[in-house]
């Protein structure tokens, strides 16, 4: 009987841990999306400031990819 109670308790903890992990991943994805939106806006505002000439960025220019929040967090562990 006690082993059944322990199994149910462990199952509940595992479910909560899984839900917390899923929540963390969703939030990390949202933070990445917001960061990309801010970077696009910053790039857009920087483009028009060169001597009053509107210049667009060349598509061949690529930035080094930054770590996502979740990747950064995992690197700490």
Backbone atoms as SQL, in Angstrom:
CREATE TABLE atoms (id INTEGER PRIMARY KEY, chain TEXT, resi INTEGER, resn TEXT, atom TEXT, x REAL, y REAL, z REAL);
INSERT INTO atoms VALUES
  (1, 'A', 1, 'UNK', 'N', 0.818, -1.185, 0.000),
  (2, 'A', 1, 'UNK', 'CA', 0.000, 0.000, 0.000),
  (3, 'A', 1, 'UNK', 'C', 0.871, 1.262, 0.000),
  (4, 'A', 2, 'UNK', 'N', 1.938, 1.245, 0.799),
  (5, 'A', 2, 'UNK', 'CA', 2.811, 2.410, 0.883),
  (6, 'A', 2, 'UNK', 'C', 3.532, 2.645, -0.434),
  (7, 'A', 3, 'UNK', 'N', 3.884, 1.563, -1.146),
  (8, 'A', 3, 'UNK', 'CA', 4.565, 1.739, -2.428),
  (9, 'A', 3, 'UNK', 'C', 3.650, 2.390, -3.452),
  (10, 'A', 4, 'UNK', 'N', 2.363, 2.097, -3.392),
  (11, 'A', 4, 'UNK', 'CA', 1.399, 2.733, -4.298),
  (12, 'A', 4, 'UNK', 'C', 1.320, 4.225, -4.012),
  (13, 'A', 5, 'UNK', 'N', 1.312, 4.600, -2.755),
  (14, 'A', 5, 'UNK', 'CA', 1.284, 6.016, -2.388),
  (15, 'A', 5, 'UNK', 'C', 2.551, 6.726, -2.857),
  (16, 'A', 6, 'UNK', 'N', 3.689, 6.073, -2.709),
  (17, 'A', 6, 'UNK', 'CA', 4.951, 6.655, -3.176),
  (18, 'A', 6, 'UNK', 'C', 4.947, 6.822, -4.685),
  (19, 'A', 7, 'UNK', 'N', 4.396, 5.858, -5.410),
  (20, 'A', 7, 'UNK', 'CA', 4.325, 5.937, -6.869),
  (21, 'A', 7, 'UNK', 'C', 3.444, 7.107, -7.292),
  (22, 'A', 8, 'UNK', 'N', 2.303, 7.265, -6.641),
  (23, 'A', 8, 'UNK', 'CA', 1.387, 8.360, -6.970),
  (24, 'A', 8, 'UNK', 'C', 2.053, 9.704, -6.670),
  (25, 'A', 9, 'UNK', 'N', 2.744, 9.803, -5.545),
  (26, 'A', 9, 'UNK', 'CA', 3.441, 11.023, -5.171),
  (27, 'A', 9, 'UNK', 'C', 4.537, 11.339, -6.180),
  (28, 'A', 10, 'UNK', 'N', 5.309, 10.313, -6.572),
  (29, 'A', 10, 'UNK', 'CA', 6.377, 10.505, -7.556),
  (30, 'A', 10, 'UNK', 'C', 5.796, 10.917, -8.902),
  (31, 'A', 11, 'UNK', 'N', 4.689, 10.294, -9.309),
  (32, 'A', 11, 'UNK', 'CA', 4.049, 10.616, -10.578),
  (33, 'A', 11, 'UNK', 'C', 3.570, 12.068, -10.593),
  (34, 'A', 12, 'UNK', 'N', 3.016, 12.527, -9.481),
  (35, 'A', 12, 'UNK', 'CA', 2.562, 13.913, -9.378),
  (36, 'A', 12, 'UNK', 'C', 3.711, 14.902, -9.461),
  (37, 'A', 13, 'UNK', 'N', 4.816, 14.555, -8.816),
  (38, 'A', 13, 'UNK', 'CA', 5.993, 15.426, -8.872),
  (39, 'A', 13, 'UNK', 'C', 6.563, 15.480, -10.278),
  (40, 'A', 14, 'UNK', 'N', 6.606, 14.329, -10.946),
  (41, 'A', 14, 'UNK', 'CA', 7.128, 14.282, -12.309),
  (42, 'A', 14, 'UNK', 'C', 6.260, 15.110, -13.246),
  (43, 'A', 15, 'UNK', 'N', 4.944, 15.017, -13.068),
  (44, 'A', 15, 'UNK', 'CA', 4.025, 15.784, -13.915),
  (45, 'A', 15, 'UNK', 'C', 4.236, 17.282, -13.708),
  (46, 'A', 16, 'UNK', 'N', 4.392, 17.700, -12.453),
  (47, 'A', 16, 'UNK', 'CA', 4.626, 19.110, -12.166),
  (48, 'A', 16, 'UNK', 'C', 5.963, 19.573, -12.738),
  (49, 'A', 17, 'UNK', 'N', 6.973, 18.727, -12.646),
  (50, 'A', 17, 'UNK', 'CA', 8.281, 19.077, -13.210),
  (51, 'A', 17, 'UNK', 'C', 8.196, 19.210, -14.722),
  (52, 'A', 18, 'UNK', 'N', 7.461, 18.314, -15.371),
  (53, 'A', 18, 'UNK', 'CA', 7.279, 18.388, -16.818),
  (54, 'A', 18, 'UNK', 'C', 6.536, 19.662, -17.221),
  (55, 'A', 19, 'UNK', 'N', 5.501, 20.013, -16.453),
  (56, 'A', 19, 'UNK', 'CA', 4.755, 21.239, -16.740),
  (57, 'A', 19, 'UNK', 'C', 5.639, 22.471, -16.554),
  (58, 'A', 20, 'UNK', 'N', 6.460, 22.466, -15.530),
  (59, 'A', 20, 'UNK', 'CA', 7.359, 23.591, -15.284),
  (60, 'A', 20, 'UNK', 'C', 8.389, 23.712, -16.410),
  (61, 'A', 21, 'UNK', 'N', 8.906, 22.581, -16.878),
  (62, 'A', 21, 'UNK', 'CA', 9.873, 22.599, -17.980),
  (63, 'A', 21, 'UNK', 'C', 9.224, 23.130, -19.250),
  (64, 'A', 22, 'UNK', 'N', 8.011, 22.701, -19.537),
  (65, 'A', 22, 'UNK', 'CA', 7.297, 23.179, -20.719),
  (66, 'A', 22, 'UNK', 'C', 7.040, 24.684, -20.618),
  (67, 'A', 23, 'UNK', 'N', 6.652, 25.154, -19.450),
  (68, 'A', 23, 'UNK', 'CA', 6.423, 26.577, -19.227),
  (69, 'A', 23, 'UNK', 'C', 7.706, 27.363, -19.466),
  (70, 'A', 24, 'UNK', 'N', 8.828, 26.852, -18.945),
  (71, 'A', 24, 'UNK', 'CA', 10.118, 27.509, -19.122),
  (72, 'A', 24, 'UNK', 'C', 10.493, 27.588, -20.596),
  (73, 'A', 25, 'UNK', 'N', 10.281, 26.511, -21.339),
  (74, 'A', 25, 'UNK', 'CA', 10.614, 26.512, -22.758),
  (75, 'A', 25, 'UNK', 'C', 9.744, 27.491, -23.536),
  (76, 'A', 26, 'UNK', 'N', 8.453, 27.577, -23.194),
  (77, 'A', 26, 'UNK', 'CA', 7.569, 28.532, -23.860),
  (78, 'A', 26, 'UNK', 'C', 8.019, 29.964, -23.590),
  (79, 'A', 27, 'UNK', 'N', 8.375, 30.254, -22.348),
  (80, 'A', 27, 'UNK', 'CA', 8.834, 31.599, -21.993),
  (81, 'A', 27, 'UNK', 'C', 10.152, 31.928, -22.681),
  (82, 'A', 28, 'UNK', 'N', 11.050, 30.963, -22.753),
  (83, 'A', 28, 'UNK', 'CA', 12.327, 31.179, -23.431),
  (84, 'A', 28, 'UNK', 'C', 12.093, 31.475, -24.909),
  (85, 'A', 29, 'UNK', 'N', 11.154, 30.765, -25.526),
  (86, 'A', 29, 'UNK', 'CA', 10.832, 31.014, -26.929),
  (87, 'A', 29, 'UNK', 'C', 10.256, 32.424, -27.102),
  (88, 'A', 30, 'UNK', 'N', 9.381, 32.835, -26.197),
  (89, 'A', 30, 'UNK', 'CA', 8.826, 34.185, -26.270),
  (90, 'A', 30, 'UNK', 'C', 9.911, 35.246, -26.094),
  (91, 'A', 31, 'UNK', 'N', 10.844, 35.021, -25.185),
  (92, 'A', 31, 'UNK', 'CA', 11.937, 35.968, -24.995),
  (93, 'A', 31, 'UNK', 'C', 12.814, 36.071, -26.244),
  (94, 'A', 32, 'UNK', 'N', 13.065, 34.950, -26.899),
  (95, 'A', 32, 'UNK', 'CA', 13.835, 34.968, -28.145),
  (96, 'A', 32, 'UNK', 'C', 13.107, 35.753, -29.226),
  (97, 'A', 33, 'UNK', 'N', 11.792, 35.566, -29.314),
  (98, 'A', 33, 'UNK', 'CA', 10.991, 36.287, -30.302),
  (99, 'A', 33, 'UNK', 'C', 11.043, 37.786, -30.030),
  (100, 'A', 34, 'UNK', 'N', 10.915, 38.168, -28.779),
  (101, 'A', 34, 'UNK', 'CA', 10.968, 39.585, -28.420),
  (102, 'A', 34, 'UNK', 'C', 12.346, 40.158, -28.729),
  (103, 'A', 35, 'UNK', 'N', 13.402, 39.397, -28.430),
  (104, 'A', 35, 'UNK', 'CA', 14.760, 39.866, -28.721),
  (105, 'A', 35, 'UNK', 'C', 14.947, 40.087, -30.227),
  (106, 'A', 36, 'UNK', 'N', 14.438, 39.172, -31.037),
  (107, 'A', 36, 'UNK', 'CA', 14.543, 39.328, -32.484),
  (108, 'A', 36, 'UNK', 'C', 13.778, 40.558, -32.956),
  (109, 'A', 37, 'UNK', 'N', 12.594, 40.797, -32.401),
  (110, 'A', 37, 'UNK', 'CA', 11.806, 41.971, -32.773),
  (111, 'A', 37, 'UNK', 'C', 12.552, 43.257, -32.415),
  (112, 'A', 38, 'UNK', 'N', 13.177, 43.279, -31.254),
  (113, 'A', 38, 'UNK', 'CA', 13.934, 44.463, -30.839),
  (114, 'A', 38, 'UNK', 'C', 15.135, 44.665, -31.747),
  (115, 'A', 39, 'UNK', 'N', 15.840, 43.584, -32.083),
  (116, 'A', 39, 'UNK', 'CA', 16.995, 43.702, -32.979),
  (117, 'A', 39, 'UNK', 'C', 16.595, 44.227, -34.346),
  (118, 'A', 40, 'UNK', 'N', 15.470, 43.759, -34.862),
  (119, 'A', 40, 'UNK', 'CA', 14.996, 44.240, -36.166),
  (120, 'A', 40, 'UNK', 'C', 14.683, 45.731, -36.090),
  (121, 'A', 41, 'UNK', 'N', 14.023, 46.144, -35.032),
  (122, 'A', 41, 'UNK', 'CA', 13.684, 47.557, -34.868),
  (123, 'A', 41, 'UNK', 'C', 14.930, 48.412, -34.708),
  (124, 'A', 42, 'UNK', 'N', 15.894, 47.932, -33.949),
  (125, 'A', 42, 'UNK', 'CA', 17.146, 48.686, -33.780),
  (126, 'A', 42, 'UNK', 'C', 17.898, 48.799, -35.105),
  (127, 'A', 43, 'UNK', 'N', 17.936, 47.715, -35.862),
  (128, 'A', 43, 'UNK', 'CA', 18.585, 47.755, -37.173),
  (129, 'A', 43, 'UNK', 'C', 17.871, 48.734, -38.100),
  (130, 'A', 44, 'UNK', 'N', 16.559, 48.731, -38.050),
  (131, 'A', 44, 'UNK', 'CA', 15.782, 49.626, -38.906),
  (132, 'A', 44, 'UNK', 'C', 16.074, 51.079, -38.558),
  (133, 'A', 45, 'UNK', 'N', 16.200, 51.383, -37.307),
  (134, 'A', 45, 'UNK', 'CA', 16.456, 52.764, -36.891),
  (135, 'A', 45, 'UNK', 'C', 17.888, 53.186, -37.183),
  (136, 'A', 46, 'UNK', 'N', 18.827, 52.276, -37.142),
  (137, 'A', 46, 'UNK', 'CA', 20.222, 52.603, -37.442),
  (138, 'A', 46, 'UNK', 'C', 20.448, 52.826, -38.930),
  (139, 'A', 47, 'UNK', 'N', 19.678, 52.162, -39.777),
  (140, 'A', 47, 'UNK', 'CA', 19.890, 52.221, -41.225),
  (141, 'A', 47, 'UNK', 'C', 19.698, 53.631, -41.753),
  (142, 'A', 48, 'UNK', 'N', 18.694, 54.352, -41.297),
  (143, 'A', 48, 'UNK', 'CA', 18.394, 55.672, -41.839),
  (144, 'A', 48, 'UNK', 'C', 19.227, 56.795, -41.268),
  (145, 'A', 49, 'UNK', 'N', 20.207, 56.545, -40.434),
  (146, 'A', 49, 'UNK', 'CA', 20.960, 57.620, -39.782),
  (147, 'A', 49, 'UNK', 'C', 22.270, 57.970, -40.481),
  (148, 'A', 50, 'UNK', 'N', 22.608, 57.366, -41.584),
  (149, 'A', 50, 'UNK', 'CA', 23.870, 57.641, -42.282),
  (150, 'A', 50, 'UNK', 'C', 23.709, 58.824, -43.233),
  (151, 'A', 51, 'UNK', 'N', 24.071, 60.042, -42.784),
  (152, 'A', 51, 'UNK', 'CA', 24.047, 61.259, -43.593),
  (153, 'A', 51, 'UNK', 'C', 22.708, 61.504, -44.275),
  (154, 'A', 52, 'UNK', 'N', 21.651, 61.111, -43.666),
  (155, 'A', 52, 'UNK', 'CA', 20.327, 61.355, -44.223),
  (156, 'A', 52, 'UNK', 'C', 19.965, 60.433, -45.370),
  (157, 'A', 53, 'UNK', 'N', 20.875, 59.578, -45.780),
  (158, 'A', 53, 'UNK', 'CA', 20.581, 58.651, -46.875),
  (159, 'A', 53, 'UNK', 'C', 19.943, 57.389, -46.309),
  (160, 'A', 54, 'UNK', 'N', 18.884, 56.962, -46.942),
  (161, 'A', 54, 'UNK', 'CA', 18.265, 55.708, -46.536),
  (162, 'A', 54, 'UNK', 'C', 19.006, 54.576, -47.225),
  (163, 'A', 55, 'UNK', 'N', 19.611, 53.739, -46.438),
  (164, 'A', 55, 'UNK', 'CA', 20.321, 52.592, -46.983),
  (165, 'A', 55, 'UNK', 'C', 19.743, 51.343, -46.357),
  (166, 'A', 56, 'UNK', 'N', 19.673, 50.313, -47.130),
  (167, 'A', 56, 'UNK', 'CA', 19.186, 49.054, -46.574),
  (168, 'A', 56, 'UNK', 'C', 20.360, 48.114, -46.364),
  (169, 'A', 57, 'UNK', 'N', 20.197, 47.231, -45.453),
  (170, 'A', 57, 'UNK', 'CA', 21.239, 46.240, -45.200),
  (171, 'A', 57, 'UNK', 'C', 21.230, 45.212, -46.319),
  (172, 'A', 58, 'UNK', 'N', 22.396, 44.736, -46.618),
  (173, 'A', 58, 'UNK', 'CA', 22.510, 43.687, -47.627),
  (174, 'A', 58, 'UNK', 'C', 22.129, 42.354, -46.998),
  (175, 'A', 59, 'UNK', 'N', 21.373, 41.537, -47.708),
  (176, 'A', 59, 'UNK', 'CA', 20.971, 40.253, -47.129),
  (177, 'A', 59, 'UNK', 'C', 22.145, 39.321, -46.849),
  (178, 'A', 60, 'UNK', 'N', 23.282, 39.560, -47.505),
  (179, 'A', 60, 'UNK', 'CA', 24.422, 38.677, -47.308),
  (180, 'A', 60, 'UNK', 'C', 25.084, 38.886, -45.943),
  (181, 'A', 61, 'UNK', 'N', 24.795, 40.028, -45.283),
  (182, 'A', 61, 'UNK', 'CA', 25.358, 40.270, -43.970),
  (183, 'A', 61, 'UNK', 'C', 24.650, 39.386, -42.951),
  (184, 'A', 62, 'UNK', 'N', 25.409, 38.568, -42.264),
  (185, 'A', 62, 'UNK', 'CA', 24.803, 37.721, -41.244),
  (186, 'A', 62, 'UNK', 'C', 25.493, 37.978, -39.914),
  (187, 'A', 63, 'UNK', 'N', 24.706, 38.008, -38.894),
  (188, 'A', 63, 'UNK', 'CA', 25.248, 38.185, -37.551),
  (189, 'A', 63, 'UNK', 'C', 25.526, 36.814, -36.958),
  (190, 'A', 64, 'UNK', 'N', 26.515, 36.730, -36.096),
  (191, 'A', 64, 'UNK', 'CA', 26.706, 35.451, -35.410),
  (192, 'A', 64, 'UNK', 'C', 25.477, 35.162, -34.549),
  (193, 'A', 65, 'UNK', 'N', 25.043, 33.931, -34.571),
  (194, 'A', 65, 'UNK', 'CA', 23.829, 33.562, -33.843),
  (195, 'A', 65, 'UNK', 'C', 24.094, 33.563, -32.345),
  (196, 'A', 66, 'UNK', 'N', 23.206, 34.249, -31.614),
  (197, 'A', 66, 'UNK', 'CA', 23.324, 34.307, -30.166),
  (198, 'A', 66, 'UNK', 'C', 22.665, 33.085, -29.559),
  (199, 'A', 67, 'UNK', 'N', 23.099, 32.754, -28.368),
  (200, 'A', 67, 'UNK', 'CA', 22.476, 31.651, -27.650),
  (201, 'A', 67, 'UNK', 'C', 21.065, 32.046, -27.241),
  (202, 'A', 68, 'UNK', 'N', 20.152, 31.106, -27.326),
  (203, 'A', 68, 'UNK', 'CA', 18.819, 31.358, -26.813),
  (204, 'A', 68, 'UNK', 'C', 18.893, 31.345, -25.299),
  (205, 'A', 69, 'UNK', 'N', 17.876, 31.861, -24.662),
  (206, 'A', 69, 'UNK', 'CA', 17.848, 31.889, -23.202),
  (207, 'A', 69, 'UNK', 'C', 17.965, 30.477, -22.640),
  (208, 'A', 70, 'UNK', 'N', 17.261, 29.536, -23.256),
  (209, 'A', 70, 'UNK', 'CA', 17.286, 28.166, -22.758),
  (210, 'A', 70, 'UNK', 'C', 18.662, 27.536, -22.961),
  (211, 'A', 71, 'UNK', 'N', 19.316, 27.811, -24.087),
  (212, 'A', 71, 'UNK', 'CA', 20.665, 27.297, -24.306),
  (213, 'A', 71, 'UNK', 'C', 21.638, 27.885, -23.288),
  (214, 'A', 72, 'UNK', 'N', 21.500, 29.171, -23.012),
  (215, 'A', 72, 'UNK', 'CA', 22.355, 29.813, -22.036),
  (216, 'A', 72, 'UNK', 'C', 22.151, 29.198, -20.659),
  (217, 'A', 73, 'UNK', 'N', 20.882, 28.984, -20.307),
  (218, 'A', 73, 'UNK', 'CA', 20.573, 28.407, -19.004),
  (219, 'A', 73, 'UNK', 'C', 21.147, 27.007, -18.882),
  (220, 'A', 74, 'UNK', 'N', 21.027, 26.212, -19.932),
  (221, 'A', 74, 'UNK', 'CA', 21.578, 24.849, -19.910),
  (222, 'A', 74, 'UNK', 'C', 23.099, 24.857, -19.832),
  (223, 'A', 75, 'UNK', 'N', 23.738, 25.870, -20.437),
  (224, 'A', 75, 'UNK', 'CA', 25.202, 25.935, -20.391),
  (225, 'A', 75, 'UNK', 'C', 25.709, 26.198, -18.980),
  (226, 'A', 76, 'UNK', 'N', 24.871, 26.809, -18.155),
  (227, 'A', 76, 'UNK', 'CA', 25.259, 27.060, -16.774),
  (228, 'A', 76, 'UNK', 'C', 25.243, 25.785, -15.954),
  (229, 'A', 77, 'UNK', 'N', 24.395, 24.831, -16.343),
  (230, 'A', 77, 'UNK', 'CA', 24.283, 23.587, -15.597),
  (231, 'A', 77, 'UNK', 'C', 25.280, 22.646, -16.115);
